[in-house]
Amino acid sequence: MAFTAQDVKALREKTGCGMMDCKKALTEANGDMDAAIDFLREQGLAKQAKKASRIAAEGVAFAITNDDNTAGVVIEINAETDFVAKNADFLAFVKTCALTVMENNPADVDALAQLKAVGTEMTVAELLQEKVLTIGENIKIRRFERFDGPTVGYVHAGGKIGVIVNFETDIDTTNADFVAFGKDVAMQIAALNTQYLDASEVPAETIDHEKEILVAQMKQDPKMANKPEQVLTKIVEGKIGKFYKENCLVDQEFVKDSSMTVGKYTESVAKKLGGSIKISKFVRFEKGEGLEKRQDDFAAEVANMVK
């Protein structure tokens, strides 16, 4: 029995499975819709699709570099519960995805899904399907970034935060002191949720917004309200300088030594190692940031068990 594109669409709507899986199911079932649904259920794909509707906001942020620290990857993969985020099988899947990104440099998550997963005979999408079925939770590859060039990675609190930092340097990237320095910078970014590398990266609209808030605050202060406009302007500029120091990496007070900024710390390490170091860019992923968290209603769960 032949089938049409409309049949594939209808099967997809009924099961929530991917288009290619639906096409394969209809081919196997010779166009019979009910048989195709049974095929998807037997393959576990319909079960996977059902899980895909559930909220996945836990998981891990993971960072890795290659052997000589000349490329790095940070990736976030989500699961439904923090318990699964500690599962060895899940963590192995996360590392496999990171290594696949490292080796192939895909353009985005969709491109990654179509690649052969490192160390397996399956695509990343197929491996993901397998993990959903064996682990029993919805799992999603949310995002990743890859840097070429001298890079150091850092994972904080067992996967709560992942950071990679990229450098311009003439120092051996396998040098233990350079790697330790790189991890210090990455830890700084993780701990302070650093937003920008330096003042040049801060959007003009962000600064304008900060100024508006500062002016409004001063107008609410009786001691400031009657001061001349030029005085208020100077005060605002001073406070904007503080904003840069708090939010720009090279201007931040170094958390391990408050007597210097991260920029000065970078200069001191470069001098010690006899070369040059410049921080180029960084990426910080925090697990589940911006995602809706699953809310468990334990009372309702117990009530349902009693019924």
Secondary structure, 3 states (H helix, E strand, C coil): CCCCHHHHHHHHHHHCCCHHHHHHHHHHCCCCHHHHHHHHHHHCHHHHHHHCCCCCCCCEEEEEECCCCCEEEEEEEECCCHHHHCCHHHHHHHHHHHHHHHHHCCCCHHHHHHCECCCCCCEHHHHHHHHHHHHCCCCEEEEEEEEECCEEEEEECCCCEEEEEEEEECCCCCCHHHHHHHHHHHHHHHHHCCCECCHHHCCHHHHHHHHHHHHHHHHHCHHHHCCCHHHHHHHHHHHHHHHHHHHEHHHCECCCCCCCEHHHHHHHHHHHHCCCEEEEEEEEEECCCCCCCCCCCHHHHHHHHHC
